[in-house]
Amino acid sequence: MFVKLNERVYLNMNKITRMKIDHVEDGIRVRFYEGQEQVAKSKRFEKVEDAENWLNNILEKVK
């Protein structure tokens, strides 16, 4: 199932093997992986809770 991450990116959730919330130098991002390769990342968030809420909204679309 394809899910729209933003205005330019659609992600095939059937191929995603893991999702990770990372603290990076410019903020917090959710990263999506197929096996060992990162295939997409989210926009920047200020708080981990904001990233978790955004990810939960994405996952609700998959159900």
All heavy atoms as TSV, in Angstrom:
chain	resi	resn	atom	element	x	y	z
A	1	MET	N	N	0.838	-1.179	0.000
A	1	MET	CA	C	0.000	0.000	0.000
A	1	MET	C	C	0.884	1.244	0.000
A	1	MET	O	O	1.808	1.351	0.780
A	1	MET	CB	C	-0.906	-0.018	1.219
A	1	MET	CG	C	-1.584	1.301	1.471
A	1	MET	SD	S	-2.863	1.144	2.683
A	1	MET	CE	C	-4.074	2.146	1.923
A	2	PHE	N	N	0.570	2.182	-0.877
A	2	PHE	CA	C	1.312	3.425	-0.957
A	2	PHE	C	C	0.690	4.466	-0.028
A	2	PHE	O	O	-0.529	4.609	0.022
A	2	PHE	CB	C	1.324	3.962	-2.390
A	2	PHE	CG	C	2.266	3.210	-3.277
A	2	PHE	CD1	C	1.825	2.096	-3.981
A	2	PHE	CD2	C	3.584	3.591	-3.400
A	2	PHE	CE1	C	2.679	1.384	-4.804
A	2	PHE	CE2	C	4.446	2.897	-4.227
A	2	PHE	CZ	C	3.996	1.789	-4.921
A	3	VAL	N	N	1.560	5.173	0.692
A	3	VAL	CA	C	1.133	6.225	1.606
A	3	VAL	C	C	1.857	7.508	1.222
A	3	VAL	O	O	3.064	7.487	0.937
A	3	VAL	CB	C	1.465	5.841	3.064
A	3	VAL	CG1	C	1.145	6.969	4.016
A	3	VAL	CG2	C	0.733	4.587	3.468
A	4	LYS	N	N	1.138	8.611	1.207
A	4	LYS	CA	C	1.735	9.900	0.862
A	4	LYS	C	C	2.453	10.470	2.089
A	4	LYS	O	O	1.834	10.741	3.114
A	4	LYS	CB	C	0.644	10.864	0.394
A	4	LYS	CG	C	1.174	12.179	-0.092
A	4	LYS	CD	C	0.047	13.034	-0.642
A	4	LYS	CE	C	0.598	14.334	-1.189
A	4	LYS	NZ	N	-0.466	15.143	-1.782
A	5	LEU	N	N	3.784	10.641	1.975
A	5	LEU	CA	C	4.564	11.224	3.067
A	5	LEU	C	C	4.531	12.742	3.025
A	5	LEU	O	O	4.460	13.402	4.047
A	5	LEU	CB	C	6.011	10.747	3.022
A	5	LEU	CG	C	6.266	9.291	3.358
A	5	LEU	CD1	C	7.758	9.023	3.371
A	5	LEU	CD2	C	5.643	8.913	4.675
A	6	ASN	N	N	4.635	13.287	1.838
A	6	ASN	CA	C	4.554	14.738	1.650
A	6	ASN	C	C	4.106	15.005	0.217
A	6	ASN	O	O	3.687	14.086	-0.478
A	6	ASN	CB	C	5.889	15.431	1.991
A	6	ASN	CG	C	7.044	14.957	1.144
A	6	ASN	OD1	O	6.904	14.736	-0.053
A	6	ASN	ND2	N	8.198	14.783	1.757
A	7	GLU	N	N	4.221	16.235	-0.231
A	7	GLU	CA	C	3.710	16.574	-1.559
A	7	GLU	C	C	4.480	15.930	-2.706
A	7	GLU	O	O	3.990	15.876	-3.830
A	7	GLU	CB	C	3.639	18.091	-1.756
A	7	GLU	CG	C	4.925	18.828	-1.514
A	7	GLU	CD	C	5.180	19.118	-0.035
A	7	GLU	OE1	O	4.274	19.042	0.784
A	7	GLU	OE2	O	6.352	19.394	0.287
A	8	ARG	N	N	5.674	15.385	-2.445
A	8	ARG	CA	C	6.471	14.794	-3.526
A	8	ARG	C	C	6.776	13.314	-3.345
A	8	ARG	O	O	7.286	12.687	-4.266
A	8	ARG	CB	C	7.808	15.533	-3.643
A	8	ARG	CG	C	7.664	16.980	-4.008
A	8	ARG	CD	C	9.007	17.643	-4.170
A	8	ARG	NE	N	9.690	17.657	-2.884
A	8	ARG	CZ	C	10.981	17.856	-2.726
A	8	ARG	NH1	N	11.752	18.050	-3.757
A	8	ARG	NH2	N	11.513	17.863	-1.527
A	9	VAL	N	N	6.493	12.750	-2.173
A	9	VAL	CA	C	6.950	11.388	-1.885
A	9	VAL	C	C	5.786	10.484	-1.487
A	9	VAL	O	O	5.015	10.810	-0.583
A	9	VAL	CB	C	7.998	11.385	-0.749
A	9	VAL	CG1	C	8.419	9.971	-0.385
A	9	VAL	CG2	C	9.217	12.200	-1.141
A	10	TYR	N	N	5.696	9.351	-2.179
A	10	TYR	CA	C	4.778	8.271	-1.817
A	10	TYR	C	C	5.637	7.075	-1.440
A	10	TYR	O	O	6.618	6.768	-2.115
A	10	TYR	CB	C	3.869	7.902	-2.977
A	10	TYR	CG	C	2.831	8.943	-3.254
A	10	TYR	CD1	C	3.123	10.052	-4.039
A	10	TYR	CD2	C	1.554	8.825	-2.736
A	10	TYR	CE1	C	2.166	11.017	-4.295
A	10	TYR	CE2	C	0.583	9.786	-2.987
A	10	TYR	CZ	C	0.897	10.873	-3.768
A	10	TYR	OH	O	-0.043	11.832	-4.013
A	11	LEU	N	N	5.270	6.392	-0.363
A	11	LEU	CA	C	6.077	5.291	0.156
A	11	LEU	C	C	5.278	3.994	0.109
A	11	LEU	O	O	4.116	3.961	0.524
A	11	LEU	CB	C	6.461	5.616	1.604
A	11	LEU	CG	C	7.431	4.704	2.310
A	11	LEU	CD1	C	8.779	4.724	1.595
A	11	LEU	CD2	C	7.613	5.149	3.741
A	12	ASN	N	N	5.888	2.931	-0.425
A	12	ASN	CA	C	5.262	1.614	-0.449
A	12	ASN	C	C	5.486	0.956	0.909
A	12	ASN	O	O	6.555	0.425	1.192
A	12	ASN	CB	C	5.849	0.758	-1.564
A	12	ASN	CG	C	5.147	-0.563	-1.712
A	12	ASN	OD1	O	4.332	-0.942	-0.885
A	12	ASN	ND2	N	5.470	-1.266	-2.779
A	13	MET	N	N	4.466	0.993	1.759
A	13	MET	CA	C	4.600	0.484	3.130
A	13	MET	C	C	4.759	-1.034	3.174
A	13	MET	O	O	5.228	-1.560	4.175
A	13	MET	CB	C	3.400	0.921	3.968
A	13	MET	CG	C	3.338	2.414	4.195
A	13	MET	SD	S	4.799	3.086	5.036
A	13	MET	CE	C	4.501	2.502	6.700
A	14	ASN	N	N	4.416	-1.739	2.099
A	14	ASN	CA	C	4.589	-3.190	2.073
A	14	ASN	C	C	6.057	-3.591	2.063
A	14	ASN	O	O	6.390	-4.702	2.456
A	14	ASN	CB	C	3.889	-3.797	0.851
A	14	ASN	CG	C	2.390	-3.656	0.931
A	14	ASN	OD1	O	1.809	-3.646	2.014
A	14	ASN	ND2	N	1.762	-3.528	-0.213
A	15	LYS	N	N	6.926	-2.702	1.619
A	15	LYS	CA	C	8.349	-3.019	1.536
A	15	LYS	C	C	9.162	-2.511	2.734
A	15	LYS	O	O	10.322	-2.850	2.867
A	15	LYS	CB	C	8.944	-2.432	0.255
A	15	LYS	CG	C	8.453	-3.113	-0.991
A	15	LYS	CD	C	9.199	-2.602	-2.186
A	15	LYS	CE	C	8.837	-3.384	-3.430
A	15	LYS	NZ	N	9.675	-2.979	-4.557
A	16	ILE	N	N	8.558	-1.687	3.574
A	16	ILE	CA	C	9.283	-1.107	4.711
A	16	ILE	C	C	9.517	-2.179	5.773
A	16	ILE	O	O	8.583	-2.847	6.214
A	16	ILE	CB	C	8.507	0.082	5.305
A	16	ILE	CG1	C	8.363	1.176	4.268
A	16	ILE	CG2	C	9.183	0.608	6.563
A	16	ILE	CD1	C	9.671	1.702	3.714
A	17	THR	N	N	10.782	-2.342	6.165
A	17	THR	CA	C	11.123	-3.345	7.171
A	17	THR	C	C	11.290	-2.741	8.553
A	17	THR	O	O	11.155	-3.443	9.547
A	17	THR	CB	C	12.410	-4.093	6.791
A	17	THR	OG1	O	13.464	-3.146	6.617
A	17	THR	CG2	C	12.209	-4.888	5.510
A	18	ARG	N	N	11.608	-1.445	8.630
A	18	ARG	CA	C	11.702	-0.782	9.935
A	18	ARG	C	C	11.563	0.718	9.768
A	18	ARG	O	O	11.794	1.275	8.699
A	18	ARG	CB	C	12.981	-1.135	10.667
A	18	ARG	CG	C	14.234	-0.582	10.045
A	18	ARG	CD	C	15.461	-1.045	10.815
A	18	ARG	NE	N	16.632	-0.747	10.023
A	18	ARG	CZ	C	17.647	-0.035	10.448
A	18	ARG	NH1	N	17.669	0.430	11.665
A	18	ARG	NH2	N	18.668	0.199	9.663
A	19	MET	N	N	11.174	1.350	10.871
A	19	MET	CA	C	11.053	2.804	10.947
A	19	MET	C	C	11.777	3.236	12.208
A	19	MET	O	O	11.685	2.556	13.228
A	19	MET	CB	C	9.589	3.216	11.011
A	19	MET	CG	C	8.830	2.893	9.755
A	19	MET	SD	S	7.059	3.025	9.951
A	19	MET	CE	C	6.694	1.434	10.632
A	20	LYS	N	N	12.474	4.349	12.131
A	20	LYS	CA	C	13.302	4.772	13.251
A	20	LYS	C	C	13.157	6.276	13.442
A	20	LYS	O	O	13.210	7.038	12.479
A	20	LYS	CB	C	14.752	4.411	12.925
A	20	LYS	CG	C	15.752	4.714	13.976
A	20	LYS	CD	C	17.111	4.225	13.505
A	20	LYS	CE	C	18.188	4.576	14.473
A	20	LYS	NZ	N	19.503	4.197	13.976
A	21	ILE	N	N	12.965	6.692	14.692
A	21	ILE	CA	C	12.942	8.121	15.016
A	21	ILE	C	C	14.350	8.488	15.454
A	21	ILE	O	O	14.874	7.939	16.424
A	21	ILE	CB	C	11.917	8.431	16.118
A	21	ILE	CG1	C	10.516	8.079	15.626
A	21	ILE	CG2	C	12.007	9.890	16.532
A	21	ILE	CD1	C	9.420	8.247	16.649
A	22	ASP	N	N	14.993	9.394	14.705
A	22	ASP	CA	C	16.392	9.764	14.927
A	22	ASP	C	C	16.532	11.214	15.348
A	22	ASP	O	O	15.828	12.086	14.842
A	22	ASP	CB	C	17.199	9.613	13.630
A	22	ASP	CG	C	17.780	8.239	13.464
A	22	ASP	OD1	O	17.830	7.485	14.431
A	22	ASP	OD2	O	18.197	7.928	12.334
A	23	HIS	N	N	17.470	11.446	16.238
A	23	HIS	CA	C	17.895	12.805	16.556
A	23	HIS	C	C	19.051	13.122	15.624
A	23	HIS	O	O	20.089	12.469	15.666
A	23	HIS	CB	C	18.371	12.901	18.012
A	23	HIS	CG	C	17.277	12.689	19.000
A	23	HIS	ND1	N	16.504	13.715	19.466
A	23	HIS	CD2	C	16.818	11.573	19.597
A	23	HIS	CE1	C	15.619	13.242	20.310
A	23	HIS	NE2	N	15.786	11.936	20.408
A	24	VAL	N	N	18.873	14.086	14.737
A	24	VAL	CA	C	19.920	14.499	13.806
A	24	VAL	C	C	20.273	15.947	14.092
A	24	VAL	O	O	19.624	16.616	14.901
A	24	VAL	CB	C	19.486	14.303	12.330
A	24	VAL	CG1	C	19.358	12.820	12.022
A	24	VAL	CG2	C	18.194	14.999	12.034
A	25	GLU	N	N	21.299	16.449	13.419
A	25	GLU	CA	C	21.796	17.788	13.722
A	25	GLU	C	C	20.766	18.894	13.524
A	25	GLU	O	O	20.815	19.912	14.198
A	25	GLU	CB	C	23.080	18.102	12.956
A	25	GLU	CG	C	23.006	17.961	11.461
A	25	GLU	CD	C	23.258	16.547	10.954
A	25	GLU	OE1	O	23.750	15.691	11.684
A	25	GLU	OE2	O	22.925	16.313	9.787
A	26	ASP	N	N	19.808	18.701	12.627
A	26	ASP	CA	C	18.818	19.763	12.390
A	26	ASP	C	C	17.491	19.511	13.096
A	26	ASP	O	O	16.545	20.264	12.910
A	26	ASP	CB	C	18.606	19.971	10.884
A	26	ASP	CG	C	17.976	18.772	10.209
A	26	ASP	OD1	O	18.059	17.660	10.762
A	26	ASP	OD2	O	17.405	18.950	9.129
A	27	GLY	N	N	17.376	18.469	13.893
A	27	GLY	CA	C	16.139	18.196	14.618
A	27	GLY	C	C	15.886	16.705	14.729
A	27	GLY	O	O	16.808	15.914	14.799
A	28	ILE	N	N	14.624	16.335	14.723
A	28	ILE	CA	C	14.212	14.942	14.846
A	28	ILE	C	C	13.508	14.544	13.554
A	28	ILE	O	O	12.684	15.285	13.034
A	28	ILE	CB	C	13.266	14.778	16.055
A	28	ILE	CG1	C	14.011	15.152	17.330
A	28	ILE	CG2	C	12.722	13.360	16.134
A	28	ILE	CD1	C	13.121	15.336	18.526
A	29	ARG	N	N	13.865	13.363	13.025
A	29	ARG	CA	C	13.263	12.868	11.789
A	29	ARG	C	C	12.905	11.402	11.939
A	29	ARG	O	O	13.543	10.671	12.685
A	29	ARG	CB	C	14.222	13.010	10.616
A	29	ARG	CG	C	14.506	14.442	10.232
A	29	ARG	CD	C	15.336	14.482	8.965
A	29	ARG	NE	N	15.719	15.822	8.625
A	29	ARG	CZ	C	15.039	16.606	7.799
A	29	ARG	NH1	N	13.939	16.175	7.232
A	29	ARG	NH2	N	15.457	17.826	7.530
A	30	VAL	N	N	11.878	10.979	11.189
A	30	VAL	CA	C	11.522	9.563	11.097
A	30	VAL	C	C	12.160	9.040	9.819
A	30	VAL	O	O	12.001	9.626	8.752
A	30	VAL	CB	C	9.988	9.364	11.048
A	30	VAL	CG1	C	9.653	7.887	10.935
A	30	VAL	CG2	C	9.319	9.985	12.265
A	31	ARG	N	N	12.893	7.937	9.938
A	31	ARG	CA	C	13.563	7.342	8.780
A	31	ARG	C	C	12.917	5.997	8.464
A	31	ARG	O	O	12.568	5.246	9.366
A	31	ARG	CB	C	15.044	7.161	9.060
A	31	ARG	CG	C	15.737	8.486	9.295
A	31	ARG	CD	C	17.204	8.292	9.618
A	31	ARG	NE	N	17.832	9.548	9.949
A	31	ARG	CZ	C	18.397	10.361	9.069
A	31	ARG	NH1	N	18.416	10.041	7.801
A	31	ARG	NH2	N	18.941	11.490	9.457
A	32	PHE	N	N	12.760	5.717	7.177
A	32	PHE	CA	C	12.121	4.488	6.709
A	32	PHE	C	C	13.164	3.651	5.976
A	32	PHE	O	O	13.908	4.173	5.147
A	32	PHE	CB	C	10.966	4.815	5.764
A	32	PHE	CG	C	9.862	5.589	6.435
A	32	PHE	CD1	C	9.900	6.972	6.483
A	32	PHE	CD2	C	8.793	4.926	7.007
A	32	PHE	CE1	C	8.886	7.696	7.099
A	32	PHE	CE2	C	7.771	5.630	7.622
A	32	PHE	CZ	C	7.820	7.019	7.672
A	33	TYR	N	N	13.187	2.350	6.266
A	33	TYR	CA	C	14.202	1.459	5.709
A	33	TYR	C	C	13.572	0.265	5.006
A	33	TYR	O	O	12.553	-0.259	5.453
A	33	TYR	CB	C	15.094	0.910	6.833
A	33	TYR	CG	C	15.939	1.955	7.503
A	33	TYR	CD1	C	15.447	2.696	8.569
A	33	TYR	CD2	C	17.234	2.204	7.077
A	33	TYR	CE1	C	16.226	3.656	9.192
A	33	TYR	CE2	C	18.028	3.161	7.699
A	33	TYR	CZ	C	17.514	3.882	8.756
A	33	TYR	OH	O	18.280	4.830	9.365
A	34	GLU	N	N	14.214	-0.149	3.902
A	34	GLU	CA	C	13.972	-1.431	3.254
A	34	GLU	C	C	15.240	-2.233	3.470
A	34	GLU	O	O	16.260	-1.959	2.843
A	34	GLU	CB	C	13.709	-1.259	1.765
A	34	GLU	CG	C	12.386	-0.644	1.430
A	34	GLU	CD	C	12.167	-0.501	-0.072
A	34	GLU	OE1	O	12.940	-1.090	-0.858
A	34	GLU	OE2	O	11.236	0.219	-0.449
A	35	GLY	N	N	15.197	-3.176	4.378
A	35	GLY	CA	C	16.409	-3.906	4.747
A	35	GLY	C	C	17.379	-2.962	5.427
A	35	GLY	O	O	17.026	-2.282	6.378
A	36	GLN	N	N	18.593	-2.871	4.920
A	36	GLN	CA	C	19.608	-1.995	5.488
A	36	GLN	C	C	19.619	-0.602	4.870
A	36	GLN	O	O	20.293	0.289	5.366
A	36	GLN	CB	C	21.000	-2.619	5.322
A	36	GLN	CG	C	21.180	-3.911	6.089
A	36	GLN	CD	C	21.088	-3.694	7.584
A	36	GLN	OE1	O	21.633	-2.751	8.125
A	36	GLN	NE2	N	20.374	-4.578	8.264
A	37	GLU	N	N	18.881	-0.399	3.782
A	37	GLU	CA	C	18.912	0.874	3.058
A	37	GLU	C	C	17.807	1.815	3.495
A	37	GLU	O	O	16.639	1.430	3.562
A	37	GLU	CB	C	18.759	0.633	1.555
A	37	GLU	CG	C	19.988	0.079	0.908
A	37	GLU	CD	C	19.868	0.131	-0.599
A	37	GLU	OE1	O	19.419	1.161	-1.135
A	37	GLU	OE2	O	20.225	-0.878	-1.216
A	38	GLN	N	N	18.202	3.056	3.765
A	38	GLN	CA	C	17.208	4.086	4.044
A	38	GLN	C	C	16.585	4.520	2.730
A	38	GLN	O	O	17.287	4.849	1.776
A	38	GLN	CB	C	17.870	5.287	4.716
A	38	GLN	CG	C	16.901	6.408	4.979
A	38	GLN	CD	C	17.570	7.618	5.573
A	38	GLN	OE1	O	18.427	7.499	6.421
A	38	GLN	NE2	N	17.182	8.785	5.110
A	39	VAL	N	N	15.248	4.497	2.661
A	39	VAL	CA	C	14.576	4.839	1.416
A	39	VAL	C	C	13.813	6.156	1.505
A	39	VAL	O	O	13.453	6.732	0.475
A	39	VAL	CB	C	13.623	3.714	0.956
A	39	VAL	CG1	C	14.426	2.484	0.563
A	39	VAL	CG2	C	12.600	3.382	2.009
A	40	ALA	N	N	13.550	6.651	2.708
A	40	ALA	CA	C	12.833	7.927	2.850
A	40	ALA	C	C	13.043	8.458	4.260
A	40	ALA	O	O	13.405	7.710	5.172
A	40	ALA	CB	C	11.350	7.744	2.586
A	41	LYS	N	N	12.812	9.755	4.398
A	41	LYS	CA	C	12.829	10.364	5.723
A	41	LYS	C	C	11.756	11.436	5.772
A	41	LYS	O	O	11.332	11.975	4.750
A	41	LYS	CB	C	14.196	10.933	6.078
A	41	LYS	CG	C	14.659	12.078	5.214
A	41	LYS	CD	C	16.042	12.506	5.630
A	41	LYS	CE	C	16.545	13.579	4.674
A	41	LYS	NZ	N	17.896	13.984	5.005
A	42	SER	N	N	11.319	11.722	6.964
A	42	SER	CA	C	10.227	12.674	7.166
A	42	SER	C	C	10.753	14.098	7.229
A	42	SER	O	O	11.956	14.342	7.186
A	42	SER	CB	C	9.509	12.352	8.470
A	42	SER	OG	O	10.354	12.654	9.572
A	43	LYS	N	N	9.810	14.999	7.415
A	43	LYS	CA	C	10.185	16.389	7.682
A	43	LYS	C	C	10.817	16.466	9.073
A	43	LYS	O	O	10.835	15.489	9.814
A	43	LYS	CB	C	8.946	17.285	7.610
A	43	LYS	CG	C	7.901	16.946	8.666
A	43	LYS	CD	C	6.714	17.841	8.519
A	43	LYS	CE	C	5.673	17.499	9.601
A	43	LYS	NZ	N	4.537	18.372	9.554
A	44	ARG	N	N	11.318	17.614	9.419
A	44	ARG	CA	C	11.970	17.828	10.704
A	44	ARG	C	C	10.916	18.127	11.772
A	44	ARG	O	O	9.959	18.853	11.536
A	44	ARG	CB	C	12.940	18.994	10.597
A	44	ARG	CG	C	13.789	19.219	11.812
A	44	ARG	CD	C	14.768	20.351	11.588
A	44	ARG	NE	N	14.110	21.606	11.261
A	44	ARG	CZ	C	13.627	22.461	12.160
A	44	ARG	NH1	N	13.703	22.185	13.433
A	44	ARG	NH2	N	13.056	23.578	11.773
A	45	PHE	N	N	11.111	17.550	12.959
A	45	PHE	CA	C	10.228	17.786	14.095
A	45	PHE	C	C	11.027	18.376	15.246
A	45	PHE	O	O	12.223	18.135	15.372
A	45	PHE	CB	C	9.578	16.485	14.566
A	45	PHE	CG	C	8.700	15.837	13.534
A	45	PHE	CD1	C	9.176	14.813	12.743
A	45	PHE	CD2	C	7.406	16.263	13.351
A	45	PHE	CE1	C	8.385	14.220	11.787
A	45	PHE	CE2	C	6.592	15.681	12.393
A	45	PHE	CZ	C	7.086	14.654	11.614
A	46	GLU	N	N	10.353	19.124	16.109
A	46	GLU	CA	C	11.004	19.711	17.283
A	46	GLU	C	C	11.046	18.737	18.454
A	46	GLU	O	O	11.998	18.736	19.222
A	46	GLU	CB	C	10.273	20.991	17.712
A	46	GLU	CG	C	10.363	22.111	16.694
A	46	GLU	CD	C	11.783	22.596	16.480
A	46	GLU	OE1	O	12.556	22.655	17.462
A	46	GLU	OE2	O	12.127	22.913	15.327
A	47	LYS	N	N	9.985	17.900	18.596
A	47	LYS	CA	C	9.898	16.976	19.723
A	47	LYS	C	C	9.636	15.562	19.221
A	47	LYS	O	O	9.010	15.381	18.175
A	47	LYS	CB	C	8.750	17.376	20.659
A	47	LYS	CG	C	8.945	18.725	21.322
A	47	LYS	CD	C	7.869	18.981	22.342
A	47	LYS	CE	C	6.716	19.676	21.663
A	47	LYS	NZ	N	5.638	20.053	22.548
A	48	VAL	N	N	10.091	14.588	19.997
A	48	VAL	CA	C	9.873	13.186	19.663
A	48	VAL	C	C	8.375	12.886	19.634
A	48	VAL	O	O	7.908	12.133	18.772
A	48	VAL	CB	C	10.598	12.260	20.671
A	48	VAL	CG1	C	10.229	10.812	20.456
A	48	VAL	CG2	C	12.095	12.450	20.571
A	49	GLU	N	N	7.616	13.483	20.532
A	49	GLU	CA	C	6.172	13.249	20.577
A	49	GLU	C	C	5.502	13.681	19.273
A	49	GLU	O	O	4.577	13.018	18.797
A	49	GLU	CB	C	5.527	13.994	21.754
A	49	GLU	CG	C	5.956	13.492	23.110
A	49	GLU	CD	C	7.303	14.063	23.567
A	49	GLU	OE1	O	7.731	15.125	23.062
A	49	GLU	OE2	O	7.933	13.428	24.410
A	50	ASP	N	N	5.962	14.785	18.695
A	50	ASP	CA	C	5.420	15.245	17.411
A	50	ASP	C	C	5.707	14.230	16.311
A	50	ASP	O	O	4.849	13.932	15.476
A	50	ASP	CB	C	6.001	16.603	17.025
A	50	ASP	CG	C	5.612	17.702	17.986
A	50	ASP	OD1	O	4.592	17.546	18.695
A	50	ASP	OD2	O	6.328	18.720	18.029
A	51	ALA	N	N	6.919	13.679	16.305
A	51	ALA	CA	C	7.294	12.670	15.310
A	51	ALA	C	C	6.467	11.401	15.494
A	51	ALA	O	O	6.012	10.806	14.519
A	51	ALA	CB	C	8.781	12.357	15.413
A	52	GLU	N	N	6.252	10.995	16.743
A	52	GLU	CA	C	5.449	9.799	17.009
A	52	GLU	C	C	4.009	9.992	16.548
A	52	GLU	O	O	3.423	9.084	15.952
A	52	GLU	CB	C	5.481	9.458	18.501
A	52	GLU	CG	C	6.813	8.912	18.964
A	52	GLU	CD	C	6.871	8.723	20.469
A	52	GLU	OE1	O	5.994	9.242	21.196
A	52	GLU	OE2	O	7.797	8.039	20.913
A	53	ASN	N	N	3.443	11.158	16.815
A	53	ASN	CA	C	2.072	11.434	16.372
A	53	ASN	C	C	1.964	11.419	14.855
A	53	ASN	O	O	1.009	10.871	14.295
A	53	ASN	CB	C	1.584	12.769	16.923
A	53	ASN	CG	C	1.349	12.726	18.405
A	53	ASN	OD1	O	1.084	11.669	18.969
A	53	ASN	ND2	N	1.444	13.869	19.058
A	54	TRP	N	N	2.934	12.023	14.169
A	54	TRP	CA	C	2.949	12.040	12.714
A	54	TRP	C	C	3.035	10.611	12.175
A	54	TRP	O	O	2.302	10.235	11.259
A	54	TRP	CB	C	4.121	12.886	12.225
A	54	TRP	CG	C	4.250	12.944	10.754
A	54	TRP	CD1	C	3.594	13.772	9.896
A	54	TRP	CD2	C	5.096	12.122	9.929
A	54	TRP	NE1	N	3.974	13.516	8.602
A	54	TRP	CE2	C	4.897	12.510	8.606
A	54	TRP	CE3	C	5.996	11.105	10.212
A	54	TRP	CZ2	C	5.565	11.915	7.549
A	54	TRP	CZ3	C	6.654	10.509	9.153
A	54	TRP	CH2	C	6.443	10.912	7.850
A	55	LEU	N	N	3.931	9.796	12.759
A	55	LEU	CA	C	4.095	8.414	12.323
A	55	LEU	C	C	2.818	7.611	12.569
A	55	LEU	O	O	2.401	6.824	11.719
A	55	LEU	CB	C	5.290	7.771	13.027
A	55	LEU	CG	C	5.615	6.336	12.638
A	55	LEU	CD1	C	5.856	6.215	11.145
A	55	LEU	CD2	C	6.812	5.850	13.421
A	56	ASN	N	N	2.179	7.818	13.704
A	56	ASN	CA	C	0.925	7.119	13.986
A	56	ASN	C	C	-0.153	7.484	12.977
A	56	ASN	O	O	-0.934	6.627	12.562
A	56	ASN	CB	C	0.452	7.408	15.412
A	56	ASN	CG	C	1.281	6.667	16.435
A	56	ASN	OD1	O	1.843	5.611	16.155
A	56	ASN	ND2	N	1.375	7.221	17.629
A	57	ASN	N	N	-0.205	8.747	12.556
A	57	ASN	CA	C	-1.168	9.151	11.526
A	57	ASN	C	C	-0.897	8.461	10.194
A	57	ASN	O	O	-1.823	8.051	9.493
A	57	ASN	CB	C	-1.160	10.671	11.339
A	57	ASN	CG	C	-1.796	11.402	12.495
A	57	ASN	OD1	O	-2.617	10.839	13.212
A	57	ASN	ND2	N	-1.408	12.646	12.680
A	58	ILE	N	N	0.371	8.311	9.841
A	58	ILE	CA	C	0.754	7.597	8.618
A	58	ILE	C	C	0.345	6.131	8.717
A	58	ILE	O	O	-0.229	5.565	7.784
A	58	ILE	CB	C	2.281	7.705	8.362
A	58	ILE	CG1	C	2.677	9.146	8.089
A	58	ILE	CG2	C	2.727	6.780	7.243
A	58	ILE	CD1	C	2.151	9.717	6.801
A	59	LEU	N	N	0.600	5.518	9.869
A	59	LEU	CA	C	0.281	4.109	10.038
A	59	LEU	C	C	-1.219	3.851	10.074
A	59	LEU	O	O	-1.676	2.789	9.686
A	59	LEU	CB	C	0.952	3.568	11.306
A	59	LEU	CG	C	2.482	3.542	11.259
A	59	LEU	CD1	C	3.044	3.094	12.587
A	59	LEU	CD2	C	2.981	2.671	10.125
A	60	GLU	N	N	-2.003	4.828	10.525
A	60	GLU	CA	C	-3.465	4.693	10.507
A	60	GLU	C	C	-3.988	4.544	9.071
A	60	GLU	O	O	-4.957	3.833	8.831
A	60	GLU	CB	C	-4.128	5.903	11.160
A	60	GLU	CG	C	-4.008	5.934	12.659
A	60	GLU	CD	C	-4.851	4.879	13.335
A	60	GLU	OE1	O	-5.977	4.643	12.880
A	60	GLU	OE2	O	-4.361	4.273	14.308
A	61	LYS	N	N	-3.328	5.196	8.129
A	61	LYS	CA	C	-3.737	5.116	6.726
A	61	LYS	C	C	-3.508	3.723	6.156
A	61	LYS	O	O	-4.182	3.315	5.222
A	61	LYS	CB	C	-2.968	6.133	5.894
A	61	LYS	CG	C	-3.281	7.573	6.248
A	61	LYS	CD	C	-2.423	8.508	5.440
A	61	LYS	CE	C	-2.634	9.950	5.870
A	61	LYS	NZ	N	-1.743	10.857	5.140
A	62	VAL	N	N	-2.546	2.989	6.722
A	62	VAL	CA	C	-2.197	1.666	6.224
A	62	VAL	C	C	-3.226	0.636	6.668
A	62	VAL	O	O	-3.516	-0.299	5.944
A	62	VAL	CB	C	-0.784	1.266	6.695
A	62	VAL	CG1	C	-0.446	-0.142	6.301
A	62	VAL	CG2	C	0.243	2.240	6.146
A	63	LYS	N	N	-3.811	0.806	7.833
A	63	LYS	CA	C	-4.750	-0.179	8.387
A	63	LYS	C	C	-5.987	-0.319	7.613
A	63	LYS	O	O	-6.591	0.164	6.910
A	63	LYS	CB	C	-5.093	0.173	9.823
A	63	LYS	CG	C	-3.929	-0.006	10.740
A	63	LYS	CD	C	-4.330	0.299	12.148
A	63	LYS	CE	C	-3.137	0.142	13.070
A	63	LYS	NZ	N	-3.443	0.457	14.414
